[in-house]
Amino acid sequence: LLILFPFFYLTSSILHLTSFLYSYPPGWSDDIVGGQVNTS
């Protein structure tokens, strides 16, 4: 179980990250990226 824990944590974090990115509506992601580019 201790050996499988890092693998489970890694896969769950990757799945959470991808689902978090894909959950954004296209308009929101464009506004966030556009805002970062404009401010910098």
N, C-alpha and C positions, 0 to 999 in steps of 0.2 A: 504494500500500500504506500509506503514511503517512497518507493521507486517510481510508482505510477503517478504520484501526486504532481511532480513538476510537469509531466506530460499532459495531465488533465488540466492543470492550471494554464499551460501554454495554449492548448487547443481552445479552452473556454474563453481565454482572453482574446484570441484571434477571432473567434466566432462573434464575440461581443463587439469587437472593434468593427468588423465588417458589417454586422447588422446595424451598428450605430451610424456608420457612414452611409449605408444604403437607405436608412430610414429618413434621411434628409430629403425634403422636396427639392427639385432642381433649382427653383428660385432662391431658396435659402442658401444653398451651397454657393450659387453664383454671387449672391449678395455678400456672403462672408469672405469669399476669395477676392471679390472686387474691392471690398472695404479694406482688406489687408494690403492689397496692391496700391490702392489710392493713398492710404495713410503712410505707407513706406516709400 
